[in-house]
């Protein structure tokens, strides 16, 4: 997965602190990062370890990158 600004290589807790809407995107796909107390998984790993279809992974990648574009990132 390729996320803008190298976001895929950042810890999910840091990603969601800067971009809380990414937590909302993940929650729509039943990825509960917003409730996780650890938060050290990398964004790219969070998406891949949840056993989603390739289509859903592609949708998440697209939605996150679109959200970043909206924010001017």
mmCIF file of the N, C-alpha and C atoms, coordinates in Angstrom:
data_MODEL
# 
_entry.id   MODEL 
# 
loop_
_atom_site.group_PDB 
_atom_site.id 
_atom_site.type_symbol 
_atom_site.label_atom_id 
_atom_site.label_alt_id 
_atom_site.label_comp_id 
_atom_site.label_asym_id 
_atom_site.label_entity_id 
_atom_site.label_seq_id 
_atom_site.pdbx_PDB_ins_code 
_atom_site.Cartn_x 
_atom_site.Cartn_y 
_atom_site.Cartn_z 
_atom_site.occupancy 
_atom_site.B_iso_or_equiv 
_atom_site.pdbx_formal_charge 
_atom_site.auth_seq_id 
_atom_site.auth_comp_id 
_atom_site.auth_asym_id 
_atom_site.auth_atom_id 
_atom_site.pdbx_PDB_model_num 
ATOM 1   N N  . UNK A 1 1  ? 0.841   -1.171 0.000  1.00 0.00 ? 1  UNK A N  1 
ATOM 2   C CA . UNK A 1 1  ? 0.000   0.000  0.000  1.00 0.00 ? 1  UNK A CA 1 
ATOM 3   C C  . UNK A 1 1  ? 0.887   1.235  0.000  1.00 0.00 ? 1  UNK A C  1 
ATOM 4   N N  . UNK A 1 2  ? 0.455   2.214  -0.713 1.00 0.00 ? 2  UNK A N  1 
ATOM 5   C CA . UNK A 1 2  ? 1.189   3.471  -0.806 1.00 0.00 ? 2  UNK A CA 1 
ATOM 6   C C  . UNK A 1 2  ? 0.315   4.606  -0.295 1.00 0.00 ? 2  UNK A C  1 
ATOM 7   N N  . UNK A 1 3  ? 0.737   5.186  0.813  1.00 0.00 ? 3  UNK A N  1 
ATOM 8   C CA . UNK A 1 3  ? 0.034   6.335  1.356  1.00 0.00 ? 3  UNK A CA 1 
ATOM 9   C C  . UNK A 1 3  ? 0.885   7.581  1.159  1.00 0.00 ? 3  UNK A C  1 
ATOM 10  N N  . UNK A 1 4  ? 0.230   8.688  0.906  1.00 0.00 ? 4  UNK A N  1 
ATOM 11  C CA . UNK A 1 4  ? 0.934   9.956  0.701  1.00 0.00 ? 4  UNK A CA 1 
ATOM 12  C C  . UNK A 1 4  ? 1.756   10.312 1.929  1.00 0.00 ? 4  UNK A C  1 
ATOM 13  N N  . UNK A 1 5  ? 2.830   11.042 1.700  1.00 0.00 ? 5  UNK A N  1 
ATOM 14  C CA . UNK A 1 5  ? 3.674   11.591 2.759  1.00 0.00 ? 5  UNK A CA 1 
ATOM 15  C C  . UNK A 1 5  ? 4.303   10.522 3.646  1.00 0.00 ? 5  UNK A C  1 
ATOM 16  N N  . UNK A 1 6  ? 4.453   9.300  3.145  1.00 0.00 ? 6  UNK A N  1 
ATOM 17  C CA . UNK A 1 6  ? 5.055   8.238  3.933  1.00 0.00 ? 6  UNK A CA 1 
ATOM 18  C C  . UNK A 1 6  ? 4.229   7.830  5.142  1.00 0.00 ? 6  UNK A C  1 
ATOM 19  N N  . UNK A 1 7  ? 2.945   8.133  5.111  1.00 0.00 ? 7  UNK A N  1 
ATOM 20  C CA . UNK A 1 7  ? 2.074   7.881  6.250  1.00 0.00 ? 7  UNK A CA 1 
ATOM 21  C C  . UNK A 1 7  ? 1.980   6.397  6.609  1.00 0.00 ? 7  UNK A C  1 
ATOM 22  N N  . UNK A 1 8  ? 2.165   5.532  5.627  1.00 0.00 ? 8  UNK A N  1 
ATOM 23  C CA . UNK A 1 8  ? 2.094   4.094  5.887  1.00 0.00 ? 8  UNK A CA 1 
ATOM 24  C C  . UNK A 1 8  ? 3.149   3.603  6.846  1.00 0.00 ? 8  UNK A C  1 
ATOM 25  N N  . UNK A 1 9  ? 4.250   4.325  6.953  1.00 0.00 ? 9  UNK A N  1 
ATOM 26  C CA . UNK A 1 9  ? 5.353   3.927  7.824  1.00 0.00 ? 9  UNK A CA 1 
ATOM 27  C C  . UNK A 1 9  ? 5.298   4.600  9.187  1.00 0.00 ? 9  UNK A C  1 
ATOM 28  N N  . UNK A 1 10 ? 4.172   5.183  9.533  1.00 0.00 ? 10 UNK A N  1 
ATOM 29  C CA . UNK A 1 10 ? 4.020   5.847  10.833 1.00 0.00 ? 10 UNK A CA 1 
ATOM 30  C C  . UNK A 1 10 ? 3.083   5.052  11.727 1.00 0.00 ? 10 UNK A C  1 
ATOM 31  N N  . UNK A 1 11 ? 3.306   5.147  13.035 1.00 0.00 ? 11 UNK A N  1 
ATOM 32  C CA . UNK A 1 11 ? 2.459   4.465  14.004 1.00 0.00 ? 11 UNK A CA 1 
ATOM 33  C C  . UNK A 1 11 ? 1.039   5.002  13.913 1.00 0.00 ? 11 UNK A C  1 
ATOM 34  N N  . UNK A 1 12 ? 0.077   4.091  13.986 1.00 0.00 ? 12 UNK A N  1 
ATOM 35  C CA . UNK A 1 12 ? -1.319  4.474  13.815 1.00 0.00 ? 12 UNK A CA 1 
ATOM 36  C C  . UNK A 1 12 ? -1.759  5.515  14.839 1.00 0.00 ? 12 UNK A C  1 
ATOM 37  N N  . UNK A 1 13 ? -1.251  5.464  16.062 1.00 0.00 ? 13 UNK A N  1 
ATOM 38  C CA . UNK A 1 13 ? -1.644  6.459  17.062 1.00 0.00 ? 13 UNK A CA 1 
ATOM 39  C C  . UNK A 1 13 ? -1.202  7.853  16.629 1.00 0.00 ? 13 UNK A C  1 
ATOM 40  N N  . UNK A 1 14 ? -0.030  7.962  16.019 1.00 0.00 ? 14 UNK A N  1 
ATOM 41  C CA . UNK A 1 14 ? 0.447   9.256  15.543 1.00 0.00 ? 14 UNK A CA 1 
ATOM 42  C C  . UNK A 1 14 ? -0.357  9.730  14.330 1.00 0.00 ? 14 UNK A C  1 
ATOM 43  N N  . UNK A 1 15 ? -0.681  8.784  13.458 1.00 0.00 ? 15 UNK A N  1 
ATOM 44  C CA . UNK A 1 15 ? -1.478  9.109  12.273 1.00 0.00 ? 15 UNK A CA 1 
ATOM 45  C C  . UNK A 1 15 ? -2.839  9.659  12.690 1.00 0.00 ? 15 UNK A C  1 
ATOM 46  N N  . UNK A 1 16 ? -3.505  8.961  13.616 1.00 0.00 ? 16 UNK A N  1 
ATOM 47  C CA . UNK A 1 16 ? -4.851  9.378  14.019 1.00 0.00 ? 16 UNK A CA 1 
ATOM 48  C C  . UNK A 1 16 ? -4.831  10.652 14.863 1.00 0.00 ? 16 UNK A C  1 
ATOM 49  N N  . UNK A 1 17 ? -3.733  10.908 15.537 1.00 0.00 ? 17 UNK A N  1 
ATOM 50  C CA . UNK A 1 17 ? -3.641  12.159 16.292 1.00 0.00 ? 17 UNK A CA 1 
ATOM 51  C C  . UNK A 1 17 ? -3.609  13.343 15.329 1.00 0.00 ? 17 UNK A C  1 
ATOM 52  N N  . UNK A 1 18 ? -2.883  13.180 14.233 1.00 0.00 ? 18 UNK A N  1 
ATOM 53  C CA . UNK A 1 18 ? -2.788  14.239 13.232 1.00 0.00 ? 18 UNK A CA 1 
ATOM 54  C C  . UNK A 1 18 ? -4.004  14.254 12.313 1.00 0.00 ? 18 UNK A C  1 
ATOM 55  N N  . UNK A 1 19 ? -4.511  13.074 11.979 1.00 0.00 ? 19 UNK A N  1 
ATOM 56  C CA . UNK A 1 19 ? -5.625  12.936 11.035 1.00 0.00 ? 19 UNK A CA 1 
ATOM 57  C C  . UNK A 1 19 ? -6.707  12.046 11.651 1.00 0.00 ? 19 UNK A C  1 
ATOM 58  N N  . UNK A 1 20 ? -7.516  12.556 12.562 1.00 0.00 ? 20 UNK A N  1 
ATOM 59  C CA . UNK A 1 20 ? -8.542  11.718 13.213 1.00 0.00 ? 20 UNK A CA 1 
ATOM 60  C C  . UNK A 1 20 ? -9.532  11.100 12.230 1.00 0.00 ? 20 UNK A C  1 
ATOM 61  N N  . UNK A 1 21 ? -9.715  11.730 11.099 1.00 0.00 ? 21 UNK A N  1 
ATOM 62  C CA . UNK A 1 21 ? -10.645 11.180 10.108 1.00 0.00 ? 21 UNK A CA 1 
ATOM 63  C C  . UNK A 1 21 ? -10.163 9.844  9.552  1.00 0.00 ? 21 UNK A C  1 
ATOM 64  N N  . UNK A 1 22 ? -8.878  9.554  9.638  1.00 0.00 ? 22 UNK A N  1 
ATOM 65  C CA . UNK A 1 22 ? -8.375  8.258  9.180  1.00 0.00 ? 22 UNK A CA 1 
ATOM 66  C C  . UNK A 1 22 ? -8.904  7.154  10.096 1.00 0.00 ? 22 UNK A C  1 
ATOM 67  N N  . UNK A 1 23 ? -9.020  7.424  11.378 1.00 0.00 ? 23 UNK A N  1 
ATOM 68  C CA . UNK A 1 23 ? -9.632  6.466  12.297 1.00 0.00 ? 23 UNK A CA 1 
ATOM 69  C C  . UNK A 1 23 ? -11.068 6.173  11.907 1.00 0.00 ? 23 UNK A C  1 
ATOM 70  N N  . UNK A 1 24 ? -11.774 7.198  11.450 1.00 0.00 ? 24 UNK A N  1 
ATOM 71  C CA . UNK A 1 24 ? -13.155 7.017  11.007 1.00 0.00 ? 24 UNK A CA 1 
ATOM 72  C C  . UNK A 1 24 ? -13.226 6.155  9.750  1.00 0.00 ? 24 UNK A C  1 
ATOM 73  N N  . UNK A 1 25 ? -12.294 6.369  8.843  1.00 0.00 ? 25 UNK A N  1 
ATOM 74  C CA . UNK A 1 25 ? -12.240 5.549  7.619  1.00 0.00 ? 25 UNK A CA 1 
ATOM 75  C C  . UNK A 1 25 ? -12.010 4.091  7.999  1.00 0.00 ? 25 UNK A C  1 
ATOM 76  N N  . UNK A 1 26 ? -11.029 3.849  8.859  1.00 0.00 ? 26 UNK A N  1 
ATOM 77  C CA . UNK A 1 26 ? -10.722 2.473  9.264  1.00 0.00 ? 26 UNK A CA 1 
ATOM 78  C C  . UNK A 1 26 ? -11.902 1.834  9.977  1.00 0.00 ? 26 UNK A C  1 
ATOM 79  N N  . UNK A 1 27 ? -12.588 2.580  10.807 1.00 0.00 ? 27 UNK A N  1 
ATOM 80  C CA . UNK A 1 27 ? -13.735 2.049  11.553 1.00 0.00 ? 27 UNK A CA 1 
ATOM 81  C C  . UNK A 1 27 ? -14.838 1.571  10.614 1.00 0.00 ? 27 UNK A C  1 
ATOM 82  N N  . UNK A 1 28 ? -15.003 2.231  9.492  1.00 0.00 ? 28 UNK A N  1 
ATOM 83  C CA . UNK A 1 28 ? -16.024 1.802  8.519  1.00 0.00 ? 28 UNK A CA 1 
ATOM 84  C C  . UNK A 1 28 ? -15.739 0.413  7.970  1.00 0.00 ? 28 UNK A C  1 
ATOM 85  N N  . UNK A 1 29 ? -14.478 -0.016 8.061  1.00 0.00 ? 29 UNK A N  1 
ATOM 86  C CA . UNK A 1 29 ? -14.085 -1.346 7.589  1.00 0.00 ? 29 UNK A CA 1 
ATOM 87  C C  . UNK A 1 29 ? -13.840 -2.296 8.766  1.00 0.00 ? 29 UNK A C  1 
ATOM 88  N N  . UNK A 1 30 ? -14.412 -1.957 9.921  1.00 0.00 ? 30 UNK A N  1 
ATOM 89  C CA . UNK A 1 30 ? -14.298 -2.767 11.137 1.00 0.00 ? 30 UNK A CA 1 
ATOM 90  C C  . UNK A 1 30 ? -12.866 -2.938 11.621 1.00 0.00 ? 30 UNK A C  1 
ATOM 91  N N  . UNK A 1 31 ? -12.057 -1.914 11.433 1.00 0.00 ? 31 UNK A N  1 
ATOM 92  C CA . UNK A 1 31 ? -10.710 -1.880 11.984 1.00 0.00 ? 31 UNK A CA 1 
ATOM 93  C C  . UNK A 1 31 ? -10.762 -0.910 13.157 1.00 0.00 ? 31 UNK A C  1 
ATOM 94  N N  . UNK A 1 32 ? -10.651 -1.452 14.357 1.00 0.00 ? 32 UNK A N  1 
ATOM 95  C CA . UNK A 1 32 ? -10.921 -0.680 15.568 1.00 0.00 ? 32 UNK A CA 1 
ATOM 96  C C  . UNK A 1 32 ? -9.723  0.035  16.164 1.00 0.00 ? 32 UNK A C  1 
ATOM 97  N N  . UNK A 1 33 ? -8.958  0.708  15.374 1.00 0.00 ? 33 UNK A N  1 
ATOM 98  C CA . UNK A 1 33 ? -7.767  1.400  15.884 1.00 0.00 ? 33 UNK A CA 1 
ATOM 99  C C  . UNK A 1 33 ? -8.100  2.525  16.860 1.00 0.00 ? 33 UNK A C  1 
ATOM 100 N N  . UNK A 1 34 ? -9.243  3.121  16.724 1.00 0.00 ? 34 UNK A N  1 
ATOM 101 C CA . UNK A 1 34 ? -9.582  4.240  17.609 1.00 0.00 ? 34 UNK A CA 1 
ATOM 102 C C  . UNK A 1 34 ? -9.753  3.781  19.045 1.00 0.00 ? 34 UNK A C  1 
ATOM 103 N N  . UNK A 1 35 ? -10.095 2.513  19.257 1.00 0.00 ? 35 UNK A N  1 
ATOM 104 C CA . UNK A 1 35 ? -10.277 1.992  20.612 1.00 0.00 ? 35 UNK A CA 1 
ATOM 105 C C  . UNK A 1 35 ? -9.026  1.293  21.149 1.00 0.00 ? 35 UNK A C  1 
ATOM 106 N N  . UNK A 1 36 ? -8.045  1.083  20.299 1.00 0.00 ? 36 UNK A N  1 
ATOM 107 C CA . UNK A 1 36 ? -6.827  0.373  20.704 1.00 0.00 ? 36 UNK A CA 1 
ATOM 108 C C  . UNK A 1 36 ? -5.992  1.244  21.631 1.00 0.00 ? 36 UNK A C  1 
ATOM 109 N N  . UNK A 1 37 ? -5.494  0.643  22.689 1.00 0.00 ? 37 UNK A N  1 
ATOM 110 C CA . UNK A 1 37 ? -4.684  1.383  23.664 1.00 0.00 ? 37 UNK A CA 1 
ATOM 111 C C  . UNK A 1 37 ? -3.192  1.308  23.356 1.00 0.00 ? 37 UNK A C  1 
ATOM 112 N N  . UNK A 1 38 ? -2.780  0.436  22.439 1.00 0.00 ? 38 UNK A N  1 
ATOM 113 C CA . UNK A 1 38 ? -1.365  0.283  22.124 1.00 0.00 ? 38 UNK A CA 1 
ATOM 114 C C  . UNK A 1 38 ? -0.973  1.285  21.043 1.00 0.00 ? 38 UNK A C  1 
ATOM 115 N N  . UNK A 1 39 ? -1.529  1.138  19.852 1.00 0.00 ? 39 UNK A N  1 
ATOM 116 C CA . UNK A 1 39 ? -1.359  2.118  18.790 1.00 0.00 ? 39 UNK A CA 1 
ATOM 117 C C  . UNK A 1 39 ? 0.005   2.215  18.150 1.00 0.00 ? 39 UNK A C  1 
ATOM 118 N N  . UNK A 1 40 ? 0.840   1.153  18.271 1.00 0.00 ? 40 UNK A N  1 
ATOM 119 C CA . UNK A 1 40 ? 2.174   1.243  17.690 1.00 0.00 ? 40 UNK A CA 1 
ATOM 120 C C  . UNK A 1 40 ? 2.270   0.583  16.313 1.00 0.00 ? 40 UNK A C  1 
ATOM 121 N N  . UNK A 1 41 ? 1.204   -0.059 15.862 1.00 0.00 ? 41 UNK A N  1 
ATOM 122 C CA . UNK A 1 41 ? 1.204   -0.666 14.533 1.00 0.00 ? 41 UNK A CA 1 
ATOM 123 C C  . UNK A 1 41 ? 1.378   0.423  13.482 1.00 0.00 ? 41 UNK A C  1 
ATOM 124 N N  . UNK A 1 42 ? 2.073   0.096  12.427 1.00 0.00 ? 42 UNK A N  1 
ATOM 125 C CA . UNK A 1 42 ? 2.195   1.030  11.311 1.00 0.00 ? 42 UNK A CA 1 
ATOM 126 C C  . UNK A 1 42 ? 0.894   1.022  10.514 1.00 0.00 ? 42 UNK A C  1 
ATOM 127 N N  . UNK A 1 43 ? 0.540   2.164  9.957  1.00 0.00 ? 43 UNK A N  1 
ATOM 128 C CA . UNK A 1 43 ? -0.702  2.257  9.188  1.00 0.00 ? 43 UNK A CA 1 
ATOM 129 C C  . UNK A 1 43 ? -0.767  1.184  8.116  1.00 0.00 ? 43 UNK A C  1 
ATOM 130 N N  . UNK A 1 44 ? 0.309   0.974  7.368  1.00 0.00 ? 44 UNK A N  1 
ATOM 131 C CA . UNK A 1 44 ? 0.280   -0.016 6.282  1.00 0.00 ? 44 UNK A CA 1 
ATOM 132 C C  . UNK A 1 44 ? 0.054   -1.420 6.818  1.00 0.00 ? 44 UNK A C  1 
ATOM 133 N N  . UNK A 1 45 ? 0.544   -1.714 8.030  1.00 0.00 ? 45 UNK A N  1 
ATOM 134 C CA . UNK A 1 45 ? 0.348   -3.033 8.621  1.00 0.00 ? 45 UNK A CA 1 
ATOM 135 C C  . UNK A 1 45 ? -1.054  -3.195 9.180  1.00 0.00 ? 45 UNK A C  1 
ATOM 136 N N  . UNK A 1 46 ? -1.592  -2.138 9.737  1.00 0.00 ? 46 UNK A N  1 
ATOM 137 C CA . UNK A 1 46 ? -2.950  -2.173 10.291 1.00 0.00 ? 46 UNK A CA 1 
ATOM 138 C C  . UNK A 1 46 ? -3.925  -2.625 9.216  1.00 0.00 ? 46 UNK A C  1 
ATOM 139 N N  . UNK A 1 47 ? -3.781  -2.094 8.045  1.00 0.00 ? 47 UNK A N  1 
ATOM 140 C CA . UNK A 1 47 ? -4.701  -2.449 6.962  1.00 0.00 ? 47 UNK A CA 1 
ATOM 141 C C  . UNK A 1 47 ? -4.453  -3.887 6.503  1.00 0.00 ? 47 UNK A C  1 
ATOM 142 N N  . UNK A 1 48 ? -3.199  -4.286 6.364  1.00 0.00 ? 48 UNK A N  1 
ATOM 143 C CA . UNK A 1 48 ? -2.905  -5.608 5.803  1.00 0.00 ? 48 UNK A CA 1 
ATOM 144 C C  . UNK A 1 48 ? -3.196  -6.756 6.765  1.00 0.00 ? 48 UNK A C  1 
ATOM 145 N N  . UNK A 1 49 ? -3.089  -6.561 8.082  1.00 0.00 ? 49 UNK A N  1 
ATOM 146 C CA . UNK A 1 49 ? -3.264  -7.681 9.015  1.00 0.00 ? 49 UNK A CA 1 
ATOM 147 C C  . UNK A 1 49 ? -4.722  -8.004 9.330  1.00 0.00 ? 49 UNK A C  1 
ATOM 148 N N  . UNK A 1 50 ? -5.632  -7.215 8.863  1.00 0.00 ? 50 UNK A N  1 
ATOM 149 C CA . UNK A 1 50 ? -7.031  -7.453 9.197  1.00 0.00 ? 50 UNK A CA 1 
ATOM 150 C C  . UNK A 1 50 ? -7.752  -8.346 8.202  1.00 0.00 ? 50 UNK A C  1 
ATOM 151 N N  . UNK A 1 51 ? -7.043  -8.975 7.303  1.00 0.00 ? 51 UNK A N  1 
ATOM 152 C CA . UNK A 1 51 ? -7.625  -9.967 6.416  1.00 0.00 ? 51 UNK A CA 1 
ATOM 153 C C  . UNK A 1 51 ? -8.695  -9.433 5.487  1.00 0.00 ? 51 UNK A C  1 
ATOM 154 N N  . UNK A 1 52 ? -8.551  -8.190 5.091  1.00 0.00 ? 52 UNK A N  1 
ATOM 155 C CA . UNK A 1 52 ? -9.523  -7.600 4.172  1.00 0.00 ? 52 UNK A CA 1 
ATOM 156 C C  . UNK A 1 52 ? -9.255  -8.072 2.750  1.00 0.00 ? 52 UNK A C  1 
ATOM 157 N N  . UNK A 1 53 ? -10.255 -7.985 1.932  1.00 0.00 ? 53 UNK A N  1 
ATOM 158 C CA . UNK A 1 53 ? -10.068 -8.310 0.523  1.00 0.00 ? 53 UNK A CA 1 
ATOM 159 C C  . UNK A 1 53 ? -9.155  -7.262 -0.109 1.00 0.00 ? 53 UNK A C  1 
ATOM 160 N N  . UNK A 1 54 ? -8.553  -7.632 -1.210 1.00 0.00 ? 54 UNK A N  1 
ATOM 161 C CA . UNK A 1 54 ? -7.697  -6.682 -1.938 1.00 0.00 ? 54 UNK A CA 1 
ATOM 162 C C  . UNK A 1 54 ? -8.507  -5.457 -2.363 1.00 0.00 ? 54 UNK A C  1 
ATOM 163 N N  . UNK A 1 55 ? -9.779  -5.679 -2.673 1.00 0.00 ? 55 UNK A N  1 
ATOM 164 C CA . UNK A 1 55 ? -10.643 -4.570 -3.079 1.00 0.00 ? 55 UNK A CA 1 
ATOM 165 C C  . UNK A 1 55 ? -10.852 -3.593 -1.926 1.00 0.00 ? 55 UNK A C  1 
ATOM 166 N N  . UNK A 1 56 ? -11.114 -4.123 -0.726 1.00 0.00 ? 56 UNK A N  1 
ATOM 167 C CA . UNK A 1 56 ? -11.297 -3.246 0.430  1.00 0.00 ? 56 UNK A CA 1 
ATOM 168 C C  . UNK A 1 56 ? -9.996  -2.535 0.795  1.00 0.00 ? 56 UNK A C  1 
ATOM 169 N N  . UNK A 1 57 ? -8.873  -3.241 0.704  1.00 0.00 ? 57 UNK A N  1 
ATOM 170 C CA . UNK A 1 57 ? -7.588  -2.591 0.960  1.00 0.00 ? 57 UNK A CA 1 
ATOM 171 C C  . UNK A 1 57 ? -7.377  -1.427 -0.004 1.00 0.00 ? 57 UNK A C  1 
ATOM 172 N N  . UNK A 1 58 ? -7.702  -1.647 -1.272 1.00 0.00 ? 58 UNK A N  1 
ATOM 173 C CA . UNK A 1 58 ? -7.551  -0.593 -2.273 1.00 0.00 ? 58 UNK A CA 1 
ATOM 174 C C  . UNK A 1 58 ? -8.486  0.577  -1.974 1.00 0.00 ? 58 UNK A C  1 
ATOM 175 N N  . UNK A 1 59 ? -9.695  0.285  -1.510 1.00 0.00 ? 59 UNK A N  1 
ATOM 176 C CA . UNK A 1 59 ? -10.646 1.348  -1.168 1.00 0.00 ? 59 UNK A CA 1 
ATOM 177 C C  . UNK A 1 59 ? -10.132 2.179  -0.002 1.00 0.00 ? 59 UNK A C  1 
ATOM 178 N N  . UNK A 1 60 ? -9.582  1.509  1.018  1.00 0.00 ? 60 UNK A N  1 
ATOM 179 C CA . UNK A 1 60 ? -9.043  2.227  2.173  1.00 0.00 ? 60 UNK A CA 1 
ATOM 180 C C  . UNK A 1 60 ? -7.883  3.117  1.741  1.00 0.00 ? 60 UNK A C  1 
ATOM 181 N N  . UNK A 1 61 ? -6.993  2.564  0.953  1.00 0.00 ? 61 UNK A N  1 
ATOM 182 C CA . UNK A 1 61 ? -5.850  3.338  0.459  1.00 0.00 ? 61 UNK A CA 1 
ATOM 183 C C  . UNK A 1 61 ? -6.332  4.574  -0.303 1.00 0.00 ? 61 UNK A C  1 
ATOM 184 N N  . UNK A 1 62 ? -7.301  4.386  -1.182 1.00 0.00 ? 62 UNK A N  1 
ATOM 185 C CA . UNK A 1 62 ? -7.838  5.489  -1.966 1.00 0.00 ? 62 UNK A CA 1 
ATOM 186 C C  . UNK A 1 62 ? -8.504  6.531  -1.066 1.00 0.00 ? 62 UNK A C  1 
ATOM 187 N N  . UNK A 1 63 ? -9.331  6.089  -0.124 1.00 0.00 ? 63 UNK A N  1 
ATOM 188 C CA . UNK A 1 63 ? -10.031 7.022  0.761  1.00 0.00 ? 63 UNK A CA 1 
ATOM 189 C C  . UNK A 1 63 ? -9.053  7.837  1.608  1.00 0.00 ? 63 UNK A C  1 
ATOM 190 N N  . UNK A 1 64 ? -8.039  7.175  2.143  1.00 0.00 ? 64 UNK A N  1 
ATOM 191 C CA . UNK A 1 64 ? -7.054  7.889  2.961  1.00 0.00 ? 64 UNK A CA 1 
ATOM 192 C C  . UNK A 1 64 ? -6.289  8.896  2.121  1.00 0.00 ? 64 UNK A C  1 
ATOM 193 N N  . UNK A 1 65 ? -5.843  8.481  0.948  1.00 0.00 ? 65 UNK A N  1 
ATOM 194 C CA . UNK A 1 65 ? -5.096  9.403  0.089  1.00 0.00 ? 65 UNK A CA 1 
ATOM 195 C C  . UNK A 1 65 ? -5.978  10.562 -0.395 1.00 0.00 ? 65 UNK A C  1 
ATOM 196 N N  . UNK A 1 66 ? -7.243  10.290 -0.656 1.00 0.00 ? 66 UNK A N  1 
ATOM 197 C CA . UNK A 1 66 ? -8.162  11.371 -1.028 1.00 0.00 ? 66 UNK A CA 1 
ATOM 198 C C  . UNK A 1 66 ? -8.339  12.350 0.124  1.00 0.00 ? 66 UNK A C  1 
ATOM 199 N N  . UNK A 1 67 ? -8.451  11.822 1.332  1.00 0.00 ? 67 UNK A N  1 
ATOM 200 C CA . UNK A 1 67 ? -8.598  12.685 2.508  1.00 0.00 ? 67 UNK A CA 1 
ATOM 201 C C  . UNK A 1 67 ? -7.362  13.570 2.678  1.00 0.00 ? 67 UNK A C  1 
ATOM 202 N N  . UNK A 1 68 ? -6.205  13.009 2.453  1.00 0.00 ? 68 UNK A N  1 
ATOM 203 C CA . UNK A 1 68 ? -4.973  13.793 2.553  1.00 0.00 ? 68 UNK A CA 1 
ATOM 204 C C  . UNK A 1 68 ? -4.933  14.887 1.489  1.00 0.00 ? 68 UNK A C  1 
ATOM 205 N N  . UNK A 1 69 ? -5.415  14.560 0.293  1.00 0.00 ? 69 UNK A N  1 
ATOM 206 C CA . UNK A 1 69 ? -5.452  15.556 -0.787 1.00 0.00 ? 69 UNK A CA 1 
ATOM 207 C C  . UNK A 1 69 ? -6.396  16.707 -0.440 1.00 0.00 ? 69 UNK A C  1 
ATOM 208 N N  . UNK A 1 70 ? -7.538  16.375 0.155  1.00 0.00 ? 70 UNK A N  1 
ATOM 209 C CA . UNK A 1 70 ? -8.496  17.398 0.572  1.00 0.00 ? 70 UNK A CA 1 
ATOM 210 C C  . UNK A 1 70 ? -7.842  18.360 1.578  1.00 0.00 ? 70 UNK A C  1 
ATOM 211 N N  . UNK A 1 71 ? -6.988  17.807 2.439  1.00 0.00 ? 71 UNK A N  1 
ATOM 212 C CA . UNK A 1 71 ? -6.317  18.615 3.446  1.00 0.00 ? 71 UNK A CA 1 
ATOM 213 C C  . UNK A 1 71 ? -5.086  19.336 2.887  1.00 0.00 ? 71 UNK A C  1 
ATOM 214 N N  . UNK A 1 72 ? -4.815  19.125 1.610  1.00 0.00 ? 72 UNK A N  1 
ATOM 215 C CA . UNK A 1 72 ? -3.676  19.806 0.987  1.00 0.00 ? 72 UNK A CA 1 
ATOM 216 C C  . UNK A 1 72 ? -2.347  19.141 1.251  1.00 0.00 ? 72 UNK A C  1 
ATOM 217 N N  . UNK A 1 73 ? -2.382  17.891 1.606  1.00 0.00 ? 73 UNK A N  1 
ATOM 218 C CA . UNK A 1 73 ? -1.153  17.142 1.891  1.00 0.00 ? 73 UNK A CA 1 
ATOM 219 C C  . UNK A 1 73 ? -0.608  16.516 0.633  1.00 0.00 ? 73 UNK A C  1 
# 
